[in-house]
Amino acid sequence: MAFLQLTAIVVDDYDEAIAFFTGPLGFDLVEDSPARTDDGRPKRWVVVRPPGAETGILLARADGERQVAAIGNQHAGRVGFFLRDDDFDGRYRHMRASGVEFLTEPRTEPYGRVVVLRDVAGNRWDLLGPADPA
């Protein structure tokens, strides 16, 4: 069996990113361990994921100009991350009350409810939920 275990988000600061993902987004902090770069400098291995999920996000602090330039633009301005929640309205209210920046108003599409938000690093996400009952 194969599955996607992690995806990475390049961030400016570990602690700020952890606070965003575990606070407004409600993710679990799965791991925060000391590590080293390929050339021996200290870094951290920081993994967050939604409760009950198997796939996590590696919060990778930018290292060097090229990575700094990618912060908030990992998907060239497109939505690159998709968080599904069966309690769309509850999650939306919680995130809005927690100060998450929303770029659109919630709307209903054929695939369900959707609203676009920006994460702590500036990346665009879709918060997705089930379609409204007909």
MDAnalysis code that builds the backbone (N, CA, C; Angstrom):
import MDAnalysis as mda
import numpy as np

u = mda.Universe.empty(402, n_residues=134, atom_resindex=np.repeat(np.arange(134), 3), trajectory=True)
u.add_TopologyAttr("name", ["N", "CA", "C"] * 134)
u.add_TopologyAttr("resid", np.arange(1, 135))
u.add_TopologyAttr("resname", ["MET", "ALA", "PHE", "LEU", "GLN", "LEU", "THR", "ALA", "ILE", "VAL", "VAL", "ASP", "ASP", "TYR", "ASP", "GLU", "ALA", "ILE", "ALA", "PHE", "PHE", "THR", "GLY", "PRO", "LEU", "GLY", "PHE", "ASP", "LEU", "VAL", "GLU", "ASP", "SER", "PRO", "ALA", "ARG", "THR", "ASP", "ASP", "GLY", "ARG", "PRO", "LYS", "ARG", "TRP", "VAL", "VAL", "VAL", "ARG", "PRO", "PRO", "GLY", "ALA", "GLU", "THR", "GLY", "ILE", "LEU", "LEU", "ALA", "ARG", "ALA", "ASP", "GLY", "GLU", "ARG", "GLN", "VAL", "ALA", "ALA", "ILE", "GLY", "ASN", "GLN", "HIS", "ALA", "GLY", "ARG", "VAL", "GLY", "PHE", "PHE", "LEU", "ARG", "ASP", "ASP", "ASP", "PHE", "ASP", "GLY", "ARG", "TYR", "ARG", "HIS", "MET", "ARG", "ALA", "SER", "GLY", "VAL", "GLU", "PHE", "LEU", "THR", "GLU", "PRO", "ARG", "THR", "GLU", "PRO", "TYR", "GLY", "ARG", "VAL", "VAL", "VAL", "LEU", "ARG", "ASP", "VAL", "ALA", "GLY", "ASN", "ARG", "TRP", "ASP", "LEU", "LEU", "GLY", "PRO", "ALA", "ASP", "PRO", "ALA"])
u.atoms.positions = np.array([
    [0.845, -1.174, 0.000],
    [0.000, 0.000, 0.000],
    [0.892, 1.239, 0.000],
    [0.578, 2.177, -0.825],
    [1.299, 3.441, -0.860],
    [0.321, 4.571, -0.560],
    [0.820, 5.615, 0.084],
    [0.001, 6.801, 0.333],
    [0.919, 7.989, 0.473],
    [0.363, 9.155, 0.255],
    [1.115, 10.386, 0.412],
    [1.245, 10.673, 1.903],
    [2.463, 10.608, 2.429],
    [2.671, 10.792, 3.855],
    [2.783, 12.265, 4.234],
    [3.576, 13.022, 3.473],
    [3.804, 14.429, 3.788],
    [3.847, 15.271, 2.528],
    [3.504, 16.517, 2.689],
    [3.791, 17.539, 1.707],
    [4.421, 18.689, 2.492],
    [5.228, 19.495, 1.855],
    [5.943, 20.554, 2.566],
    [5.368, 21.915, 2.225],
    [5.377, 22.785, 3.226],
    [5.071, 24.198, 3.035],
    [6.278, 24.976, 3.541],
    [6.830, 25.817, 2.686],
    [7.971, 26.642, 3.065],
    [7.446, 27.830, 3.862],
    [7.990, 28.012, 5.066],
    [7.538, 29.067, 5.970],
    [8.716, 29.933, 6.400],
    [8.392, 31.091, 6.935],
    [9.411, 32.017, 7.413],
    [9.859, 31.679, 8.828],
    [8.930, 31.194, 9.658],
    [9.213, 30.969, 11.073],
    [8.455, 29.733, 11.552],
    [9.163, 28.808, 12.173],
    [8.531, 27.579, 12.660],
    [7.404, 27.867, 13.649],
    [7.688, 28.643, 14.680],
    [6.724, 28.821, 15.763],
    [5.466, 29.550, 15.300],
    [5.618, 30.540, 14.442],
    [4.469, 31.247, 13.890],
    [3.611, 30.286, 13.057],
    [4.246, 29.447, 12.273],
    [3.519, 28.479, 11.452],
    [2.818, 27.440, 12.325],
    [3.501, 26.939, 13.348],
    [2.873, 25.980, 14.264],
    [1.639, 26.603, 14.904],
    [1.748, 27.841, 15.372],
    [0.620, 28.519, 16.014],
    [-0.564, 28.635, 15.059],
    [-0.307, 28.954, 13.798],
    [-1.388, 29.088, 12.822],
    [-2.056, 27.743, 12.563],
    [-1.268, 26.719, 12.298],
    [-1.854, 25.436, 11.933],
    [-2.533, 24.738, 13.104],
    [-2.010, 24.885, 14.313],
    [-2.628, 24.230, 15.463],
    [-3.720, 25.084, 16.097],
    [-3.721, 26.383, 15.841],
    [-4.751, 27.272, 16.378],
    [-5.927, 27.381, 15.431],
    [-5.918, 28.375, 14.542],
    [-7.058, 28.592, 13.650],
    [-7.433, 27.389, 12.782],
    [-6.456, 26.619, 12.314],
    [-6.793, 25.478, 11.475],
    [-7.131, 24.224, 12.280],
    [-6.731, 24.175, 13.553],
    [-7.087, 23.052, 14.409],
    [-6.320, 21.773, 14.146],
    [-5.163, 21.861, 13.498],
    [-4.356, 20.681, 13.223],
    [-3.657, 20.217, 14.502],
    [-3.187, 18.985, 14.491],
    [-2.369, 18.444, 15.577],
    [-0.895, 18.656, 15.243],
    [-0.113, 19.002, 16.250],
    [1.345, 19.019, 16.105],
    [1.811, 17.594, 16.340],
    [2.268, 16.942, 15.285],
    [2.641, 15.537, 15.330],
    [4.094, 15.363, 15.749],
    [4.968, 16.274, 15.275],
    [6.389, 16.162, 15.606],
    [7.046, 17.528, 15.515],
    [7.945, 17.784, 16.450],
    [8.802, 18.972, 16.425],
    [10.136, 18.532, 17.012],
    [11.012, 18.095, 16.135],
    [12.275, 17.505, 16.549],
    [13.455, 18.267, 15.958],
    [14.578, 18.308, 16.696],
    [15.777, 18.910, 16.117],
    [16.278, 18.057, 14.952],
    [16.818, 18.736, 13.960],
    [17.375, 18.055, 12.786],
    [18.540, 18.896, 12.267],
    [19.134, 18.459, 11.182],
    [20.266, 19.175, 10.572],
    [20.047, 19.301, 9.067],
    [20.531, 20.398, 8.502],
    [20.520, 20.563, 7.058],
    [21.567, 19.622, 6.461],
    [21.576, 19.510, 5.145],
    [22.559, 18.646, 4.478],
    [23.987, 19.048, 4.806],
    [24.199, 20.343, 5.075],
    [25.557, 20.785, 5.402],
    [25.785, 20.947, 6.909],
    [24.894, 20.377, 7.735],
    [25.126, 20.286, 9.171],
    [24.574, 21.400, 10.042],
    [23.900, 22.376, 9.464],
    [23.327, 23.450, 10.282],
    [22.047, 22.977, 10.964],
    [21.751, 23.512, 12.149],
    [20.534, 23.068, 12.845],
    [19.262, 23.556, 12.157],
    [18.265, 22.703, 12.193],
    [16.917, 23.035, 11.740],
    [15.959, 22.192, 12.577],
    [14.688, 22.258, 12.260],
    [13.690, 21.452, 12.965],
    [12.884, 20.641, 11.957],
    [12.436, 19.476, 12.396],
    [11.529, 18.639, 11.628],
    [10.160, 18.812, 12.281],
    [9.301, 19.619, 11.633],
    [8.009, 19.994, 12.209],
    [6.901, 19.475, 11.307],
    [6.030, 18.625, 11.870],
    [4.933, 18.037, 11.126],
    [3.616, 18.329, 11.831],
    [2.642, 18.818, 11.059],
    [1.276, 19.027, 11.547],
    [0.337, 18.270, 10.627],
    [-0.856, 17.938, 11.135],
    [-1.861, 17.311, 10.278],
    [-3.236, 17.452, 10.928],
    [-4.269, 17.417, 10.098],
    [-5.617, 17.478, 10.652],
    [-5.868, 16.270, 11.554],
    [-6.655, 16.436, 12.608],
    [-6.951, 15.305, 13.489],
    [-7.516, 14.125, 12.699],
    [-6.962, 12.943, 12.948],
    [-7.431, 11.729, 12.304],
    [-6.881, 11.483, 10.907],
    [-6.158, 12.440, 10.353],
    [-5.620, 12.286, 9.001],
    [-4.310, 11.507, 9.031],
    [-3.974, 10.872, 7.926],
    [-2.686, 10.200, 7.797],
    [-1.655, 11.089, 7.118],
    [-2.092, 11.940, 6.194],
    [-1.178, 12.806, 5.470],
    [-0.936, 14.076, 6.284],
    [0.341, 14.428, 6.430],
    [0.697, 15.613, 7.197],
    [1.406, 16.645, 6.350],
    [1.690, 17.760, 6.985],
    [2.409, 18.849, 6.338],
    [3.712, 19.070, 7.091],
    [4.806, 19.037, 6.361],
    [6.108, 19.376, 6.911],
    [6.249, 20.891, 6.804],
    [6.391, 21.559, 7.925],
    [6.614, 23.007, 7.935],
    [8.114, 23.212, 7.825],
    [8.563, 23.655, 6.672],
    [9.985, 23.760, 6.353],
    [10.400, 25.228, 6.334],
    [11.228, 25.623, 7.285],
    [11.703, 27.008, 7.307],
    [12.587, 27.266, 6.095],
    [12.326, 28.374, 5.428],
    [13.085, 28.736, 4.229],
    [14.568, 28.836, 4.549],
    [15.377, 28.308, 3.647],
    [16.822, 28.312, 3.791],
    [17.424, 28.806, 2.479],
    [17.810, 30.050, 2.439],
    [18.413, 30.624, 1.239],
    [17.418, 31.467, 0.454],
    [17.961, 32.289, -0.428],
    [17.159, 33.246, -1.184],
    [16.074, 32.587, -2.028],
    [16.401, 31.504, -2.675],
    [15.424, 30.840, -3.540],
    [14.215, 30.362, -2.742],
    [14.452, 29.766, -1.583],
    [13.346, 29.293, -0.757],
    [12.575, 30.463, -0.150],
    [13.262, 31.501, 0.271],
    [12.576, 32.685, 0.791],
    [11.637, 33.250, -0.270],
    [12.081, 33.280, -1.512],
    [11.254, 33.796, -2.609],
    [10.008, 32.948, -2.837],
    [10.042, 31.686, -2.452],
    [8.897, 30.788, -2.656],
    [7.841, 30.907, -1.573],
    [8.159, 31.536, -0.456],
    [7.190, 31.643, 0.633],
    [5.938, 32.337, 0.115],
    [4.801, 31.683, 0.279],
    [3.519, 32.226, -0.131],
    [3.220, 32.118, -1.606],
    [4.149, 31.573, -2.373],
    [3.942, 31.475, -3.810],
    [4.336, 30.090, -4.327],
    [4.128, 29.095, -3.504],
    [4.536, 27.748, -3.866],
    [3.754, 27.181, -5.043],
    [2.592, 27.763, -5.331],
    [1.765, 27.254, -6.431],
    [1.439, 28.369, -7.420],
    [2.379, 29.314, -7.547],
    [2.276, 30.389, -8.543],
    [0.966, 31.157, -8.443],
    [0.500, 31.399, -7.216],
    [-0.707, 32.182, -7.004],
    [-1.999, 31.397, -7.069],
    [-1.927, 30.127, -7.403],
    [-3.125, 29.275, -7.452],
    [-3.372, 28.652, -6.097],
    [-4.593, 28.189, -5.891],
    [-4.884, 27.370, -4.716],
    [-4.084, 26.089, -4.854],
    [-3.330, 25.755, -3.817],
    [-2.497, 24.572, -3.875],
    [-2.770, 23.569, -2.775],
    [-3.625, 23.955, -1.818],
    [-3.933, 23.079, -0.682],
    [-5.443, 23.057, -0.498],
    [-5.972, 21.897, -0.137],
    [-7.416, 21.699, -0.061],
    [-7.744, 20.991, 1.254],
    [-8.460, 21.681, 2.124],
    [-8.844, 21.137, 3.425],
    [-10.335, 20.876, 3.403],
    [-10.717, 19.634, 3.559],
    [-12.130, 19.262, 3.556],
    [-12.595, 19.066, 4.986],
    [-13.783, 19.617, 5.293],
    [-14.377, 19.469, 6.615],
    [-15.877, 19.270, 6.436],
    [-16.398, 18.180, 7.009],
    [-17.834, 17.918, 6.906],
    [-18.652, 18.976, 7.633],
    [-18.037, 19.659, 8.622],
    [-18.698, 20.775, 9.304],
    [-18.138, 22.082, 8.740],
    [-18.416, 22.309, 7.467],
    [-17.888, 23.476, 6.763],
    [-18.214, 24.769, 7.504],
    [-19.487, 24.963, 7.867],
    [-19.891, 26.220, 8.505],
    [-19.201, 26.413, 9.848],
    [-19.107, 25.358, 10.643],
    [-18.435, 25.462, 11.935],
    [-16.959, 25.770, 11.792],
    [-16.290, 25.108, 10.856],
    [-14.859, 25.350, 10.624],
    [-14.645, 26.775, 10.104],
    [-15.502, 27.208, 9.194],
    [-15.397, 28.565, 8.644],
    [-15.558, 29.605, 9.751],
    [-16.576, 29.444, 10.591],
    [-16.791, 30.398, 11.697],
    [-15.589, 30.427, 12.640],
    [-15.074, 29.250, 12.989],
    [-13.914, 29.170, 13.892],
    [-12.702, 29.870, 13.279],
    [-12.447, 29.594, 12.018],
    [-11.284, 30.179, 11.359],
    [-11.438, 31.695, 11.225],
    [-12.624, 32.166, 10.880],
    [-12.862, 33.604, 10.759],
    [-12.675, 34.274, 12.119],
    [-13.222, 33.677, 13.170],
    [-13.085, 34.241, 14.519],
    [-11.634, 34.232, 14.986],
    [-10.837, 33.312, 14.433],
    [-9.419, 33.205, 14.801],
    [-8.525, 34.114, 13.974],
    [-9.105, 34.896, 13.078],
    [-8.330, 35.864, 12.308],
    [-7.783, 35.382, 10.984],
    [-8.228, 34.222, 10.504],
    [-7.765, 33.731, 9.202],
    [-8.249, 34.694, 8.114],
    [-7.382, 34.978, 7.155],
    [-7.725, 35.857, 6.042],
    [-8.418, 35.051, 4.953],
    [-9.663, 35.417, 4.667],
    [-10.414, 34.789, 3.585],
    [-10.394, 35.703, 2.375],
    [-10.178, 35.126, 1.208],
    [-10.065, 35.891, -0.032],
    [-11.368, 35.927, -0.821],
    [-12.303, 35.046, -0.470],
    [-13.613, 34.992, -1.114],
    [-14.665, 34.780, -0.035],
    [-15.907, 34.903, -0.438],
    [-17.026, 34.522, 0.420],
    [-17.359, 33.059, 0.131],
    [-17.913, 32.344, 1.112],
    [-18.310, 30.954, 0.844],
    [-19.321, 30.895, -0.302],
    [-19.177, 29.859, -1.125],
    [-20.094, 29.657, -2.233],
    [-20.311, 28.154, -2.424],
    [-21.337, 27.828, -3.169],
    [-21.633, 26.431, -3.466],
    [-21.298, 26.157, -4.921],
    [-20.513, 25.126, -5.131],
    [-20.140, 24.638, -6.456],
    [-20.703, 23.222, -6.601],
    [-20.666, 22.638, -7.806],
    [-21.182, 21.273, -7.971],
    [-20.520, 20.255, -7.029],
    [-19.261, 20.486, -6.670],
    [-18.528, 19.555, -5.805],
    [-18.699, 19.862, -4.324],
    [-19.389, 20.953, -3.976],
    [-19.635, 21.254, -2.566],
    [-19.418, 22.717, -2.240],
    [-19.401, 23.024, -0.958],
    [-19.165, 24.383, -0.481],
    [-17.668, 24.654, -0.543],
    [-17.289, 25.920, -0.818],
    [-15.873, 26.285, -0.928],
    [-15.694, 27.738, -0.542],
    [-14.561, 28.012, 0.090],
    [-14.118, 29.371, 0.370],
    [-12.594, 29.350, 0.307],
    [-12.007, 30.416, -0.228],
    [-10.554, 30.493, -0.393],
    [-9.965, 31.300, 0.758],
    [-8.889, 30.779, 1.345],
    [-8.204, 31.459, 2.436],
    [-6.716, 31.511, 2.161],
    [-6.030, 32.323, 2.947],
    [-4.576, 32.430, 2.844],
    [-3.971, 31.938, 4.163],
    [-2.940, 31.098, 4.071],
    [-2.286, 30.594, 5.286],
    [-1.249, 31.591, 5.801],
    [-0.596, 31.239, 6.875],
    [0.379, 32.111, 7.536],
    [1.553, 32.467, 6.628],
    [1.834, 31.621, 5.654],
    [2.936, 31.885, 4.725],
    [2.468, 32.625, 3.472],
    [1.153, 32.777, 3.310],
    [0.620, 33.475, 2.147],
    [0.095, 32.573, 1.045],
    [0.137, 31.254, 1.242],
    [-0.374, 30.314, 0.245],
    [-1.895, 30.290, 0.270],
    [-2.482, 30.014, -0.886],
    [-3.945, 29.920, -1.005],
    [-4.411, 28.487, -0.755],
    [-5.504, 28.387, -0.022],
    [-6.150, 27.114, 0.305],
    [-7.623, 27.203, -0.057],
    [-8.228, 26.076, -0.380],
    [-9.680, 25.952, -0.414],
    [-10.104, 25.221, 0.852],
    [-11.056, 25.800, 1.568],
    [-11.777, 25.063, 2.600],
    [-13.001, 24.515, 1.897],
    [-13.149, 23.201, 1.925],
    [-14.223, 22.511, 1.196],
    [-15.159, 21.819, 2.160],
    [-16.412, 21.769, 1.791],
    [-17.409, 21.041, 2.577],
    [-18.439, 20.441, 1.664],
    [-19.351, 19.656, 2.248],
    [-20.388, 19.039, 1.427],
    [-21.314, 20.099, 0.843],
    [-21.949, 19.734, -0.272],
    [-22.927, 20.625, -0.892],
    [-24.120, 20.801, 0.047],
    [-24.781, 21.944, -0.054],
    [-25.997, 22.147, 0.728],
    [-27.043, 21.138, 0.291],
    [-27.834, 20.624, 1.230],
    [-28.902, 19.700, 0.827],
    [-29.888, 20.415, -0.100],
    [-30.360, 19.712, -1.094],
    [-31.302, 20.304, -2.078],
    [-32.693, 20.440, -1.505],
])
